[in-house]
Amino acid sequence: MKAFAAFGMALMLWVGTAQAQSVPPAMPAALPPGLPAPQDVDYPGTIQLHVDASDTDRHIIRIREVIPVAQAGRLTLLVPKWLPGHHSPADTDLTKIAGLRVTAADEVLPWTRDGVEVNAFHVEVPQGVSEVVAEFQYLSPVQASDGDIVHTESMLALQWVGQSLYPAGWFTRRIPIQLILTLPKDWQYAAALETQSRTGDVVTFKPIAYDHFIDSPLIAGRHFRTYDLDPGAKVPVRLNIVADDPKDLEIPDNVVDIHRRVVQEAYKLFGSKHYDHYDFLVTSSNTVSIGLEHHRSSENGVEPGYFRDVAGKGFGRNILAHEYIHSWDGKFRRPQGQFTGDFQAPMQDDLLWVYEGATTYWTWVLEGRAGLYTFDQTLQQLAVTMATYDNLPARQWRNLVDTTYDPIISNREPKSWLSWQRSEDYYFEGALIWLEADTLIRGKTGGKKSLDDFARGFFGVEDGTWDPVTYVFDDVVAALNGVYPYDWATFLTDRITRTGGGAPLDSLARAGYRLVYSDTPTDYITSYDTRRGVVGFMYGPGLSVAKDGTVRGVMWDGPAFKLGLAGGMKLVAIDGRAFTTDRLKAALVAAHGTDKTIELWVQDGERFRIVTLDYHDGLRYPRLERIESQADGLRPIFTATESKPAKRITSESGVRRNAD
């Protein structure tokens, strides 16, 4: 019996094994067919896009889109995914698109979302149909927790990304679209779009290619005003402002003059313009605040009172100049990897240290030359930037070019250890590279040449046109060599790829300055901390603290880090007394140069503990100090200059024309 049982068990095991072996192994599922590849051919007709933005109570935007079709079969409609200026695909919030209904000849056509590209909707078009109609709503956020608020009872800011669909299979520059917009009663508007007619509150715009349409946002508001920033010019530049409070529409004459100088200094710098008109679209609001560049316009969200207090602000006056410069750097000249046939193809970000870094540098230049910043304020701003990157621990492991992928990696989500993770440092560390290049050229040529010559040569081509001209790394190198022959390939490659060491600060010694630290904050630092609602001690004990004691940030491997402090904890007492930022400052001063320690009571959730800060270098705030034995090499960069004729460059030194 035992033998039989053993035999039976063995038989079952053998059979089970044989059965298991006879079942084929699981195989990965095949991906569904891809989306139609975009073709550089004309789309058969003009899309009519009706947008009703008149609901000022619920902020629901209603869309009716009439899309011509040339044949029966599958039609794929796309929500734009990869958008110029966003540097990542994640800014299109598909959850806000609701109620989608597609019809043809009053018959409902079922739609299916693509199983891989979820921003794509497939529809089967029946025979004999010449157009389909897509109707849906864009559910504009009604509170900050829902997303960026773009529609209130007094203003709106529309980017068209969530308010339009486009057919897959065509280059977006070959798809014509016409917008018919219904505004709230008696509201005024501004956009780079050309108005065809207005009847009551319904505005019909002239047809435009879909790629330019997406690049042409619109602002509108109950309180609206326009300022001419280039009076009498054939190519107008306008500052359009909508405001929650009508008094914020009033811009003092001297402030208007400063912004007019921004325009003129940009023309001097680049020696060209690449638009037929340009519109600054400004929202003055604590609620609606968007900043984004476009080719013939820019979105600029500012705080109420921004224009009334320009002279009193030591921080945060760069948005208009920065986005304006992008008309040249980023829109007209753009990296080859950023130029795609439609908004579905991924964009490549590896040259953002030019796109954004050089733009940030020229923002500093225009701020100084136009009078947005005094020269001293510019130096204060430079000192903070240089100190930030010179003290950044993350430079040990992550190079600058890798940060160009940060918009895709992190989608601008908060980071617990920013000083170790890095962020989009291609903006400001990138700008330091361009400052270094400028001072090198000026020094080697005795001031006869500068990065201004590169700006005119690289961006000054084809004045008056606004078709994009792309570039690659070698084009940048060639254009720099056209100004001053040098091993620019090695210069740039080293600075964007190296790890370890400090920030690129060779420009300072070359320009007659040094980075130093003092125990008194500059006005720029005070303004910066006030705006953020913190007091910064990053260059000393290595933390920043809100007035209520909440730790906002900790420098990786700094004194506070070694005590176990982290963001979100709270300092509740210092040396036995209730915490205030002034008491922390006083304690740091008292411990400077002594063996005195500082006792901190720390709250971490429901846990309290006492830590001892053994730090003796006092308060440390960065500033730039003149080396009096050398000429001042920064003042000529950041003060107004005389106009120079634009030097054109040839295709050998950097023009890469895109086929029409």
C-alpha positions as CSV (number, residue, x, y, z in Angstrom):
1,M,0.0,0.0,0.0
2,K,2.8,2.4,0.9
3,A,4.6,1.5,-2.3
4,F,1.4,2.1,-4.3
5,A,0.9,5.5,-2.6
6,A,4.4,6.5,-3.3
7,F,4.0,5.4,-7.0
8,G,0.8,7.4,-7.2
9,M,2.4,10.5,-5.8
10,A,5.3,10.2,-8.2
11,L,2.9,9.8,-11.1
12,M,0.9,12.9,-10.1
13,L,4.1,14.9,-9.8
14,W,5.3,13.7,-13.3
15,V,1.9,14.4,-14.9
16,G,1.8,17.9,-13.2
17,T,5.3,18.6,-14.4
18,A,4.5,17.5,-17.9
19,Q,1.4,19.5,-18.0
20,A,3.2,22.6,-16.8
21,Q,5.9,22.1,-19.4
22,S,3.3,21.8,-22.2
23,V,1.8,25.3,-21.4
24,P,3.7,27.9,-23.5
25,P,5.3,30.7,-21.5
26,A,3.5,34.0,-21.2
27,M,4.6,36.6,-23.7
28,P,4.4,40.4,-23.5
29,A,1.5,42.0,-25.2
30,A,2.2,43.7,-28.5
31,L,1.7,47.4,-28.5
32,P,-1.3,48.7,-30.5
33,P,-0.6,50.4,-33.8
34,G,1.1,53.8,-33.4
35,L,-0.5,57.1,-34.2
36,P,-0.3,58.4,-37.7
37,A,3.0,60.1,-38.3
38,P,2.8,63.8,-39.1
39,Q,3.3,64.7,-42.8
40,D,4.4,68.1,-44.2
41,V,1.3,68.5,-46.4
42,D,-1.7,70.8,-46.3
43,Y,-4.6,69.8,-44.2
44,P,-7.9,69.6,-46.2
45,G,-9.7,72.6,-44.8
46,T,-9.8,75.1,-41.9
47,I,-10.9,74.0,-38.5
48,Q,-13.5,76.3,-36.9
49,L,-13.0,76.5,-33.1
50,H,-15.9,78.0,-31.1
51,V,-14.9,78.8,-27.5
52,D,-17.4,80.2,-25.1
53,A,-15.6,81.6,-22.0
54,S,-18.5,83.7,-20.8
55,D,-19.2,81.7,-17.6
56,T,-17.7,83.9,-14.9
57,D,-19.5,82.0,-12.1
58,R,-18.5,78.4,-12.6
59,H,-15.5,79.2,-15.0
60,I,-16.5,76.4,-17.3
61,I,-15.3,76.9,-20.9
62,R,-17.4,75.3,-23.6
63,I,-15.9,74.3,-26.9
64,R,-17.4,73.4,-30.2
65,E,-14.9,72.4,-32.9
66,V,-15.8,71.8,-36.5
67,I,-13.1,69.7,-38.2
68,P,-13.1,69.2,-42.0
69,V,-12.4,65.6,-43.2
70,A,-11.5,64.5,-46.7
71,Q,-12.2,60.8,-46.5
72,A,-13.9,58.1,-44.5
73,G,-12.0,55.9,-42.0
74,R,-10.2,56.5,-38.7
75,L,-9.6,60.0,-37.6
76,T,-7.4,60.6,-34.6
77,L,-7.8,63.8,-32.6
78,L,-5.0,64.9,-30.3
79,V,-4.8,67.1,-27.2
80,P,-1.4,68.9,-27.5
81,K,1.2,67.0,-25.4
82,W,4.7,68.4,-25.9
83,L,4.5,72.2,-25.8
84,P,7.3,74.7,-26.6
85,G,8.5,76.5,-23.5
86,H,7.1,73.8,-21.1
87,H,10.1,71.5,-21.6
88,S,8.1,68.5,-20.6
89,P,4.9,66.7,-21.6
90,A,3.2,66.8,-18.3
91,D,1.6,70.2,-18.3
92,T,-1.5,69.1,-20.3
93,D,-4.1,68.1,-17.6
94,L,-6.5,65.8,-19.4
95,T,-8.7,65.5,-16.3
96,K,-10.0,69.0,-17.1
97,I,-11.4,68.0,-20.5
98,A,-14.8,66.5,-20.0
99,G,-18.1,65.8,-21.8
100,L,-16.5,64.9,-25.1
101,R,-19.1,64.2,-27.8
102,V,-18.2,63.7,-31.5
103,T,-20.9,63.9,-34.2
104,A,-21.2,64.0,-38.0
105,A,-24.4,65.0,-39.8
106,D,-26.1,65.1,-36.4
107,E,-25.2,61.4,-35.8
108,V,-23.1,60.5,-32.7
109,L,-19.7,58.9,-33.6
110,P,-18.4,56.8,-30.7
111,W,-14.8,57.6,-29.8
112,T,-12.1,55.5,-28.2
113,R,-9.1,56.7,-26.2
114,D,-5.8,55.3,-27.4
115,G,-4.5,52.7,-25.0
116,V,-1.0,54.0,-25.0
117,E,-1.2,57.7,-25.9
118,V,-4.1,58.7,-23.7
119,N,-4.3,62.2,-25.1
120,A,-5.4,60.7,-28.4
121,F,-9.1,60.0,-29.3
122,H,-10.0,57.7,-32.3
123,V,-13.2,58.2,-34.3
124,E,-14.4,56.2,-37.3
125,V,-15.7,58.7,-39.9
126,P,-18.5,57.3,-42.1
127,Q,-18.7,57.6,-45.9
128,G,-20.1,60.8,-47.3
129,V,-19.1,63.0,-44.4
130,S,-17.2,66.3,-45.0
131,E,-16.8,67.4,-41.4
132,V,-17.0,66.2,-37.8
133,V,-17.9,68.2,-34.8
134,A,-16.3,67.7,-31.4
135,E,-17.9,69.3,-28.4
136,F,-16.5,69.3,-24.9
137,Q,-15.9,71.4,-21.8
138,Y,-12.7,72.6,-20.3
139,L,-13.2,72.6,-16.5
140,S,-11.1,75.6,-15.5
141,P,-9.8,75.2,-11.9
142,V,-12.0,77.0,-9.4
143,Q,-9.6,76.7,-6.5
144,A,-5.8,76.6,-6.2
145,S,-5.8,72.9,-5.2
146,D,-7.4,72.0,-8.5
147,G,-4.5,73.6,-10.5
148,D,-3.5,76.9,-12.0
149,I,-6.5,79.3,-11.9
150,V,-6.9,80.9,-15.3
151,H,-10.6,82.1,-15.2
152,T,-12.1,84.4,-12.5
153,E,-14.9,86.8,-12.2
154,S,-12.6,89.6,-13.5
155,M,-10.1,88.1,-15.9
156,L,-9.1,85.0,-17.9
157,A,-5.9,83.7,-19.5
158,L,-6.4,81.1,-22.2
159,Q,-3.6,79.0,-23.7
160,W,-5.8,76.8,-26.0
161,V,-4.0,73.6,-25.0
162,G,-7.0,72.2,-23.2
163,Q,-9.5,74.0,-25.4
164,S,-8.7,72.5,-28.8
165,L,-8.0,69.2,-30.5
166,Y,-6.0,68.7,-33.7
167,P,-6.0,65.9,-36.2
168,A,-3.0,63.5,-36.2
169,G,-1.1,62.9,-39.4
170,W,-0.2,66.5,-40.4
171,F,2.5,69.0,-39.4
172,T,0.7,71.4,-37.2
173,R,2.1,74.3,-39.3
174,R,0.0,72.9,-42.2
175,I,-3.3,72.8,-40.2
176,P,-5.3,76.1,-40.5
177,I,-7.6,77.0,-37.6
178,Q,-10.0,79.9,-37.0
179,L,-11.1,80.9,-33.5
180,I,-14.5,82.3,-32.7
181,L,-14.5,83.4,-29.0
182,T,-17.4,84.4,-26.8
183,L,-16.2,86.7,-24.0
184,P,-18.0,87.8,-20.8
185,K,-20.1,90.9,-21.4
186,D,-18.1,94.0,-22.2
187,W,-14.7,92.4,-21.5
188,Q,-11.6,93.6,-23.5
189,Y,-8.9,91.3,-24.7
190,A,-5.4,91.0,-26.1
191,A,-3.5,88.3,-28.0
192,A,-1.0,87.9,-30.8
193,L,-4.0,86.6,-32.9
194,E,-5.3,89.0,-35.5
195,T,-8.9,90.1,-35.1
196,Q,-11.2,89.8,-38.1
197,S,-14.3,91.1,-36.5
198,R,-16.2,91.7,-33.2
199,T,-19.9,91.6,-32.8
200,G,-21.0,92.3,-29.3
201,D,-19.0,89.9,-27.2
202,V,-18.2,87.5,-30.0
203,V,-14.8,87.9,-31.5
204,T,-13.8,86.2,-34.8
205,F,-10.1,86.0,-35.4
206,K,-8.3,85.5,-38.7
207,P,-7.3,81.9,-39.6
208,I,-3.8,80.9,-38.5
209,A,-1.7,77.8,-38.6
210,Y,-2.3,75.5,-35.6
211,D,1.3,75.7,-34.3
212,H,1.1,79.5,-34.2
213,F,-2.4,79.3,-32.7
214,I,-1.1,77.3,-29.8
215,D,1.7,79.8,-29.4
216,S,-0.8,82.7,-29.3
217,P,-2.5,82.8,-25.9
218,L,-5.2,85.4,-25.0
219,I,-5.9,87.4,-21.9
220,A,-9.2,89.2,-21.3
221,G,-10.7,91.1,-18.4
222,R,-13.2,93.5,-17.0
223,H,-10.4,96.0,-16.2
224,F,-8.1,96.3,-19.2
225,R,-5.6,98.8,-20.6
226,T,-2.9,98.9,-23.3
227,Y,0.4,100.8,-23.4
228,D,2.4,101.5,-26.5
229,L,6.0,100.5,-25.8
230,D,7.4,101.6,-29.2
231,P,5.4,104.7,-30.2
232,G,5.3,105.4,-33.9
233,A,7.0,102.1,-34.9
234,K,5.9,100.2,-38.0
235,V,6.2,97.0,-35.9
236,P,4.1,97.7,-32.7
237,V,5.0,96.4,-29.3
238,R,2.2,96.7,-26.7
239,L,1.9,96.1,-23.0
240,N,-1.6,94.8,-22.3
241,I,-2.7,94.5,-18.7
242,V,-5.8,93.0,-17.0
243,A,-6.2,93.5,-13.3
244,D,-8.4,92.5,-10.5
245,D,-8.2,96.1,-9.2
246,P,-8.5,98.9,-11.8
247,K,-6.0,101.0,-10.0
248,D,-3.3,98.4,-11.0
249,L,-4.0,99.5,-14.6
250,E,-2.3,102.8,-14.0
251,I,1.4,102.6,-14.7
252,P,3.5,105.6,-13.8
253,D,5.2,107.3,-16.8
254,N,8.7,106.6,-15.6
255,V,7.8,102.9,-15.4
256,V,6.4,102.9,-18.9
257,D,9.6,104.5,-20.0
258,I,11.7,101.8,-18.4
259,H,9.7,99.1,-20.3
260,R,10.1,101.1,-23.5
261,R,13.9,101.0,-22.9
262,V,13.7,97.2,-22.5
263,V,12.4,97.1,-26.1
264,Q,15.0,99.4,-27.4
265,E,17.9,97.7,-25.6
266,A,16.7,94.4,-27.0
267,Y,16.8,95.8,-30.5
268,K,20.3,97.1,-29.9
269,L,21.4,93.8,-28.4
270,F,20.0,91.5,-31.1
271,G,19.9,93.9,-34.1
272,S,16.7,92.5,-35.3
273,K,13.1,91.6,-34.5
274,H,11.3,88.4,-35.5
275,Y,7.6,89.3,-35.2
276,D,5.2,91.5,-37.1
277,H,3.9,92.8,-33.7
278,Y,4.5,91.8,-30.1
279,D,2.1,91.8,-27.1
280,F,3.1,91.6,-23.5
281,L,0.0,89.9,-21.9
282,V,0.1,90.9,-18.2
283,T,-2.3,89.7,-15.5
284,S,-2.1,91.7,-12.3
285,S,-3.6,89.4,-9.7
286,N,-3.0,87.3,-6.7
287,T,-5.0,84.5,-8.3
288,V,-4.1,84.3,-12.0
289,S,-0.4,84.1,-12.5
290,I,1.2,82.5,-15.5
291,G,4.6,83.1,-17.0
292,L,5.4,81.7,-20.4
293,E,7.2,82.8,-23.6
294,H,5.7,82.9,-27.0
295,H,7.0,84.1,-30.4
296,R,4.9,87.2,-30.7
297,S,3.6,87.5,-27.2
298,S,4.3,86.5,-23.6
299,E,2.3,85.7,-20.6
300,N,3.4,87.6,-17.5
301,G,1.7,87.1,-14.2
302,V,2.6,89.8,-11.7
303,E,1.5,90.7,-8.2
304,P,-0.9,93.6,-7.6
305,G,1.1,96.8,-7.3
306,Y,4.0,95.5,-9.4
307,F,4.1,98.5,-11.7
308,R,3.5,101.0,-9.0
309,D,6.6,100.0,-7.0
310,V,9.3,99.1,-9.5
311,A,11.9,101.3,-7.8
312,G,11.2,99.7,-4.4
313,K,11.6,96.1,-5.5
314,G,15.0,94.4,-5.2
315,F,13.7,91.1,-6.5
316,G,11.3,89.7,-9.0
317,R,11.4,92.3,-11.8
318,N,12.7,90.0,-14.5
319,I,9.6,88.2,-15.9
320,L,8.7,90.7,-18.8
321,A,12.3,91.0,-20.0
322,H,13.0,87.3,-19.7
323,E,9.9,86.2,-21.7
324,Y,10.5,88.9,-24.3
325,I,14.1,87.8,-25.0
326,H,12.7,84.4,-25.7
327,S,11.2,85.8,-28.9
328,W,14.8,85.6,-30.2
329,D,16.3,82.9,-28.0
330,G,14.0,79.9,-27.9
331,K,11.4,80.9,-30.4
332,F,13.1,82.3,-33.5
333,R,16.4,80.5,-32.9
334,R,15.6,77.2,-31.1
335,P,17.5,74.0,-30.5
336,Q,17.0,71.4,-33.3
337,G,15.7,68.9,-30.8
338,Q,13.0,71.4,-29.8
339,F,11.6,71.7,-33.3
340,T,9.0,69.0,-34.0
341,G,6.4,68.4,-36.7
342,D,3.5,68.3,-34.2
343,F,2.9,68.4,-30.4
344,Q,3.0,64.7,-30.0
345,A,6.7,64.2,-30.8
346,P,9.0,64.4,-27.8
347,M,11.2,67.5,-27.5
348,Q,14.9,67.1,-26.5
349,D,16.0,69.5,-23.7
350,D,19.8,69.1,-23.8
351,L,20.5,72.6,-25.1
352,L,18.3,74.4,-22.5
353,W,21.5,75.9,-21.1
354,V,21.4,78.0,-24.3
355,Y,17.6,78.4,-24.6
356,E,17.1,79.3,-21.0
357,G,20.7,80.0,-19.7
358,A,21.6,82.6,-22.3
359,T,18.1,84.1,-22.0
360,T,18.7,84.4,-18.2
361,Y,22.0,86.1,-18.8
362,W,20.6,88.6,-21.3
363,T,17.7,89.2,-18.9
364,W,20.3,90.4,-16.4
365,V,21.8,92.5,-19.2
366,L,18.6,94.2,-20.2
367,E,17.5,94.7,-16.6
368,G,20.6,96.8,-16.1
369,R,20.7,98.6,-19.4
370,A,17.0,99.5,-19.3
371,G,16.9,100.6,-15.7
372,L,14.8,97.8,-14.2
373,Y,17.8,97.3,-11.8
374,T,20.5,99.6,-10.7
375,F,24.0,98.5,-11.3
376,D,24.4,97.8,-7.5
377,Q,21.2,95.7,-7.6
378,T,22.6,93.7,-10.5
379,L,25.7,93.0,-8.5
380,Q,23.7,91.9,-5.6
381,Q,21.7,89.5,-7.8
382,L,24.9,88.1,-9.3
383,A,26.4,87.5,-5.9
384,V,23.4,85.4,-4.7
385,T,23.5,83.4,-7.9
386,M,27.2,82.8,-7.7
387,A,27.1,81.9,-4.0
388,T,24.2,79.5,-4.5
389,Y,26.0,77.4,-7.1
390,D,29.5,77.7,-5.5
391,N,28.0,76.2,-2.4
392,L,25.8,73.6,-4.0
393,P,26.7,70.0,-2.8
394,A,24.8,68.4,-5.7
395,R,27.5,69.6,-8.1
396,Q,29.6,66.7,-6.7
397,W,27.5,64.1,-8.6
398,R,25.2,65.8,-11.1
399,N,26.4,68.0,-13.9
400,L,24.6,70.9,-15.4
401,V,23.5,69.3,-18.7
402,D,21.7,66.6,-16.7
403,T,19.5,69.2,-15.1
404,T,18.1,70.0,-18.5
405,Y,16.1,66.9,-18.2
406,D,14.7,67.9,-14.8
407,P,11.4,69.3,-16.2
408,I,10.7,65.8,-17.5
409,I,12.1,64.0,-14.5
410,S,10.4,66.0,-11.7
411,N,7.7,68.0,-13.5
412,R,8.6,70.9,-11.1
413,E,7.3,69.0,-8.1
414,P,8.7,70.1,-4.7
415,K,12.0,68.4,-3.6
416,S,12.9,67.5,0.0
417,W,16.7,67.9,-0.6
418,L,17.0,70.5,-3.3
419,S,20.7,71.2,-2.6
420,W,21.5,67.5,-3.2
421,Q,19.0,66.7,-6.0
422,R,19.4,69.8,-8.1
423,S,16.7,71.4,-10.1
424,E,16.5,73.4,-13.3
425,D,19.9,74.9,-12.8
426,Y,20.5,75.4,-16.5
427,Y,18.7,78.7,-16.0
428,F,21.1,80.4,-13.5
429,E,24.2,78.3,-13.6
430,G,23.8,78.4,-17.4
431,A,23.7,82.2,-17.2
432,L,27.0,82.2,-15.3
433,I,28.6,80.3,-18.2
434,W,27.5,83.0,-20.6
435,L,28.8,85.7,-18.3
436,E,32.1,83.9,-18.2
437,A,32.1,83.8,-22.0
438,D,31.3,87.5,-22.2
439,T,34.1,88.6,-19.9
440,L,36.6,86.3,-21.7
441,I,35.8,87.8,-25.1
442,R,35.9,91.4,-23.7
443,G,39.2,90.7,-21.9
444,K,40.9,89.0,-24.9
445,T,39.8,91.7,-27.4
446,G,40.5,94.7,-25.1
447,G,36.8,95.5,-25.0
448,K,36.4,95.6,-28.8
449,K,34.2,92.5,-29.0
450,S,31.7,91.0,-26.6
451,L,28.8,88.6,-26.3
452,D,26.7,91.4,-27.8
453,D,28.4,90.5,-31.1
454,F,27.4,86.9,-30.7
455,A,23.8,87.9,-29.9
456,R,23.6,90.1,-33.1
457,G,25.3,87.4,-35.2
458,F,23.4,84.4,-33.9
459,F,19.9,86.0,-33.5
460,G,20.1,88.9,-35.8
461,V,19.7,86.9,-39.0
462,E,16.7,87.4,-41.3
463,D,15.3,90.5,-39.6
464,G,11.5,90.6,-39.8
465,T,10.9,86.9,-40.4
466,W,9.4,84.6,-37.7
467,D,9.8,81.2,-39.1
468,P,12.0,79.2,-36.7
469,V,15.7,78.7,-37.4
470,T,17.2,75.8,-35.5
471,Y,20.7,75.1,-34.2
472,V,22.9,72.4,-32.7
473,F,25.8,72.6,-30.4
474,D,28.3,73.0,-33.3
475,D,26.4,76.1,-34.6
476,V,26.8,77.8,-31.2
477,V,30.5,77.0,-31.2
478,A,30.9,78.3,-34.8
479,A,29.0,81.6,-34.0
480,L,31.3,82.2,-30.9
481,N,34.3,81.6,-33.0
482,G,33.0,84.1,-35.5
483,V,33.3,86.7,-32.7
484,Y,36.6,85.5,-31.2
485,P,38.5,82.4,-32.2
486,Y,38.9,80.2,-29.2
487,D,38.4,76.5,-28.2
488,W,34.8,77.1,-27.4
489,A,33.8,73.5,-27.8
490,T,36.0,72.5,-24.9
491,F,35.1,75.6,-22.9
492,L,31.3,74.9,-23.1
493,T,31.6,71.1,-22.9
494,D,33.7,71.3,-19.7
495,R,31.3,73.6,-18.0
496,I,28.1,71.7,-18.8
497,T,29.5,68.2,-18.1
498,R,31.9,68.4,-15.2
499,T,31.1,67.5,-11.7
500,G,32.7,68.6,-8.5
501,G,34.4,71.9,-7.7
502,G,32.7,75.3,-7.5
503,A,30.6,77.3,-9.8
504,P,32.0,78.8,-13.0
505,L,33.3,82.1,-11.5
506,D,36.4,82.9,-13.6
507,S,34.4,85.9,-14.8
508,L,34.8,87.6,-11.5
509,A,38.6,87.8,-11.3
510,R,38.7,88.7,-15.0
511,A,36.2,91.5,-14.4
512,G,37.8,92.9,-11.3
513,Y,35.6,91.5,-8.6
514,R,35.6,88.8,-5.9
515,L,32.8,86.9,-4.1
516,V,32.9,87.6,-0.4
517,Y,30.6,87.1,2.6
518,S,29.6,89.7,5.2
519,D,27.3,89.7,8.2
520,T,24.8,92.1,6.7
521,P,22.3,91.0,4.0
522,T,22.0,93.0,0.8
523,D,18.7,94.7,-0.1
524,Y,18.3,92.0,-2.8
525,I,18.6,89.2,-0.2
526,T,16.2,91.0,2.1
527,S,13.7,91.4,-0.7
528,Y,14.1,87.8,-1.8
529,D,13.5,86.4,1.7
530,T,10.6,88.7,2.3
531,R,8.9,87.5,-0.9
532,R,9.4,83.9,0.0
533,G,8.4,84.4,3.6
534,V,11.6,83.0,5.0
535,V,14.9,84.1,6.6
536,G,17.8,82.4,4.9
537,F,20.9,81.1,6.7
538,M,22.0,78.7,3.8
539,Y,25.5,80.1,3.5
540,G,26.2,79.7,7.3
541,P,24.5,77.0,9.4
542,G,22.8,75.8,6.2
543,L,19.0,76.2,6.6
544,S,16.2,78.6,5.8
545,V,13.4,79.2,8.3
546,A,9.9,80.7,8.2
547,K,9.1,83.3,10.8
548,D,7.0,80.7,12.8
549,G,10.1,78.5,13.0
550,T,9.2,76.0,10.3
551,V,12.3,74.8,8.5
552,R,11.9,75.4,4.8
553,G,15.1,73.9,3.6
554,V,18.4,72.4,4.8
555,M,21.7,72.4,3.0
556,W,22.9,68.8,2.4
557,D,25.8,67.9,4.7
558,G,25.8,71.3,6.3
559,P,25.8,72.0,10.1
560,A,22.0,71.9,10.3
561,F,21.9,68.7,8.3
562,K,24.4,67.0,10.6
563,L,22.0,67.8,13.5
564,G,19.3,65.7,11.8
565,L,17.2,68.7,10.7
566,A,15.0,68.5,7.6
567,G,12.4,70.5,5.9
568,G,9.0,70.6,7.6
569,M,10.4,70.4,11.1
570,K,9.9,73.3,13.4
571,L,12.3,75.3,15.7
572,V,10.3,76.1,18.8
573,A,12.9,77.4,21.2
574,I,16.5,78.7,21.1
575,D,18.7,78.7,24.2
576,G,15.6,78.2,26.4
577,R,13.5,80.9,24.9
578,A,10.7,80.9,22.4
579,F,12.1,80.8,18.8
580,T,12.2,83.9,16.6
581,T,14.4,84.5,13.6
582,D,15.9,87.5,15.3
583,R,16.9,85.4,18.3
584,L,18.5,82.9,15.9
585,K,20.4,85.7,14.3
586,A,21.5,87.1,17.7
587,A,22.7,83.6,18.8
588,L,24.7,83.1,15.6
589,V,26.4,86.5,16.1
590,A,27.1,85.7,19.8
591,A,28.7,82.4,18.9
592,H,30.8,83.9,16.1
593,G,34.5,83.2,16.7
594,T,33.9,81.7,20.2
595,D,33.4,78.1,21.5
596,K,29.8,78.9,22.4
597,T,27.1,76.5,21.2
598,I,23.5,77.1,20.4
599,E,20.7,74.9,21.9
600,L,17.7,74.4,19.6
601,W,14.4,72.8,20.6
602,V,13.1,71.0,17.5
603,Q,9.5,69.7,16.9
604,D,9.2,66.9,14.4
605,G,5.5,66.0,14.3
606,E,4.6,64.9,17.8
607,R,8.2,64.4,18.8
608,F,10.4,67.0,20.5
609,R,14.2,66.9,20.9
610,I,17.0,69.2,21.8
611,V,20.0,69.6,19.5
612,T,23.2,71.5,19.9
613,L,24.5,73.7,17.0
614,D,28.2,73.8,17.1
615,Y,28.8,76.5,14.5
616,H,31.0,79.6,14.9
617,D,31.2,81.4,11.5
618,G,28.4,83.8,12.2
619,L,26.0,85.3,9.7
620,R,27.2,85.0,6.1
621,Y,25.6,86.8,3.2
622,P,27.2,87.0,-0.3
623,R,28.2,90.2,-2.1
624,L,30.6,91.2,-4.8
625,E,33.7,93.2,-3.8
626,R,35.7,95.3,-6.2
627,I,39.3,94.6,-6.8
628,E,40.4,98.2,-7.1
629,S,43.7,97.4,-8.9
630,Q,41.7,96.2,-11.9
631,A,39.3,97.8,-14.3
632,D,35.6,97.3,-13.7
633,G,34.7,94.7,-16.3
634,L,31.0,94.3,-15.2
635,R,29.8,97.9,-15.5
636,P,30.1,98.0,-19.3
637,I,28.0,94.8,-19.5
638,F,25.2,96.0,-17.4
639,T,24.8,99.6,-18.3
640,A,23.2,101.1,-21.4
641,T,25.3,101.0,-24.6
642,E,25.3,102.8,-27.9
643,S,23.7,101.1,-30.8
644,K,26.0,99.1,-33.1
645,P,25.2,97.8,-36.6
646,A,24.1,94.2,-36.7
647,K,26.6,91.8,-38.1
648,R,24.9,89.1,-40.1
649,I,26.2,85.5,-40.0
650,T,26.4,83.0,-42.8
651,S,25.2,79.4,-42.8
652,E,28.7,78.3,-42.0
653,S,28.5,80.2,-38.6
654,G,25.2,79.1,-37.3
655,V,22.1,79.4,-39.5
656,R,20.1,76.2,-39.8
657,R,17.0,76.8,-42.0
658,N,14.0,74.6,-41.6
659,A,12.2,73.5,-44.8
660,D,8.9,75.2,-45.5
